[in-house]
């Protein structure tokens, strides 16, 4: 009894410390304008990557008769993918700059366009082909769209943010061309942007071509080791990401929102690279990255972060009236991977009884899924789908119609059930005593 009292006292102290020190910092980081701009800008590309994914799926339907019928149109069907996922960083640049400009109450359109200019000058150096190569390419200057893909996402972040800050500096210091009153806003904004635009163009041109500094290559060299840890093929890194996301959730902090500014660019780069490799003919078993966001989504976050669909299912059969009603309320959202009703309704937040399986379950299913992936039982993720697709179906489609992947999601759900069950019984007993 004394141990329980002491343990409860220590837990109260821990909760108080987290609320006083960690939560304000986490909220401040999550709401910081540059972090918010990055998150919004990258998420704005979501419709493009999802639509592009479907064309990849159509181009690789595992039905021989359909594949043969579509074979003459393979190159045409590949075009939507190349102009969505293939130039993802270009779209992200505009979104990031527009979002940051909006937070400063600057003209979104102007800043978005200037950021795209800066990004193209920085990363898309034209290739000069001197001689015609018959049937392949004519002499001329070309842009390699691979430089505009998710591999340059960090360059798009830097150029997007830096462009807006330069524009804002000129605006604050009144180093602009002002038009008389009565001039339409769109015309006035264009003249206001003339001097900042000239500076931005010259600045990024000098950095890239006169100084020979490639932002994309430099950032890749610096940040790729971090990508290899958090979003790559390292079991430790994958489990660390899972632990941090679920751990933050149990403290009442939106785990994905806190981790997003750190891992979102890596996630986007990884799934885009997997999709590009698959579209180029690489088997889904031999793609570059295991721990993509989709790996977590379809194999681990069954019902949402923490694999909570299993807990919702247990609630449905609870003897507690409250838990049973909550299970009914949360089941449909949970089926489509929305778990806020159960996270805050049970609650799981600041609740060590349910918080332990919320963290442990995904670590177990994540380890099993990793082992089955590296041994070739299930393929890697080659498609991006909306997160609201039910787990087994999402796993099936995102792994090129892999039946083992479908089965793995179902097995992981059963594992979650087994892990949650003893904790659920303890929690249910508490609720029944209250009732």
RALIN-V154175 format. One line per field, one symbol per residue. phi: phi as a letter, one per 40 degrees, with the letter a starting at -180 (. if undefined). psi: psi as a letter, one per 20 degrees, with the letter a starting at -180 (. if undefined). burial: 1 if it has 24 or more other C-alpha atoms within 12 Angstrom, else 0. A space follows every 10 residues. Layout:
phi: ???
psi: ???
burial: ???
This chain:
phi: .ccccccccc cccccccccc bccccccccc bccccccccc cccccddccc cccccccccb ccbdcccccc dcbdcccccd cccbccbdcc ccdccccccc ccccgbcccc ccccccdccc ccbbcccccc bcbdgbacci bbbccccbcc cbcccccccc ccdcccccdc cccfcacccc cgcddccccc cdcccdcccc ccccccdcbc cgcccccccc cccddccccc babccdcccc ccccccccdc cgbcdccccd cccddcdccc cccccccccc hccccbccbc ccccdccccb ccghdgfccc cdcccdbccc cccccccccc ccdccbgbbd dcccccccdf bccccccccc dccccccccc cccccgcbcc cbabbdcccd ddccccccbg gccdcccdcc cccccddccc dccccccccc ccccc
psi: ghggggghgh gggggggghh ggghgghggh jphggggggg gghiighghg ghhhhgghik plogggghhi gijghgiigh ghjfhhlghg hhgggggggg ghhikroggg hgghhggggg hhhmpqpoog qpopigqqqa pqpoihijai hkhhhhgghg ghghhgghgh ghjkmropqq qipqhhgghg hhigghgggg ggghgggghh ikoogghghg hgihhhghgh ncjpgggghg ggggghgggi jjpoghhghg hgighggggg hggggggghj ipqiikrhpg mrhhggghhg mojrpilihg ggghhhjqip hghghhgghi ggghhkkojh hhgihgrhpk nhgihghhgg ghhghggghg ghghijgqrr pjqprqiipq fhgggghikl loghgghggg ghghggghgh ghhghggggg hhhh.
burial: 0000000000 0000000000 0010011001 0011111111 1111110111 1111111111 1000000000 0001000101 1111111111 1111111111 1110011111 1111111111 1111100000 0000000000 0000111111 1111111111 1111111101 1000010000 0000000011 0111111001 1011100100 0001110011 0011001111 1111101111 1111111111 1111111111 1111111111 1111111110 0011111111 1111111111 1111111111 1111110101 0111011111 1111111111 1111111111 1111111111 1111111111 0111000111 1111111111 1111111111 1101111111 1111111111 1011101100 00000
